[in-house]
Amino acid sequence: MTNFPKEDRNRVVRVPERGQYDKDVIYPIIDEALICHVAFAVDGQPYVIPTLHARDGDSLLLHGATTSRLIKHAAAGNPLCVAVTHVDAIVLARSVFHHSISYRSAVLFGRGQLVEGDEAKNRALELFTERLIPGRWYDAREPNTQELKATSVVRVPIDLASAKMRSGPPGDDEEDLELPHWAGVIPVRTVYAEPVDAPNLKSGTSVPDYLRAFLKTRNG
């Protein structure tokens, strides 16, 4: 199944024509984001936590300290809502009312499952690292026994999801088109700058080729 079903939780209600339910649309939005925001409630108190994530097939992976409130709540199988957003442009119309943002967003729903065992946790942490910078896992020390013990990983099978996107020029009203105000879009993009060496970097250690390739790809 390539489309998520439309249900009350994930149905796009406001401007429904911007809604998408296809995994081929939703998953790239998730994969491109550096962080997600996870919403959950404990004893009636809502929380939203920004955190790193990785996708493994139809599941989202979250990780954190074993003492983390979010991780403990998710590992207990409680419901979660996860949001990801990319801002692509600021849209300036002739009227203030029609100013907008071009964006790509996704909202996911699911329940957490604790990832058990050092081997499974290690594989999940490899996915986190490789998603962040491809090639990095093989160019750094892997977690030791103590670090693995202090870390919990939660798998969240994605039960429902939807994407919502806006793109294109401003949508001014016909009667405003002759107004003397500038209208258009200001594109927004993330640029990765030149790497900065750690102050205690061992002499002669250069920026690795895989990182140069990553920067070139991300900066277009």
Secondary structure, 3 states (H helix, E strand, C coil): CCECCCCCCCCCCCCHHHEECEHHHHHHHHHHCCEEEEEEEECCEEEEEEEECEEECCEEEEEEECCCHHHHHHHCCCEEEEEEEEEEEEEECCCHHHCEEEEEEEEEEEECEECCCHHHHHHHHHHHHHHHCCCCHHHCCCCCHHHHHCEEEEEEEEEEEEEEEECCCCCCCHHHCCCCCCCEEEECCCCCCCCCCCCCCCCCCCCCHHHHHHHHHHCC
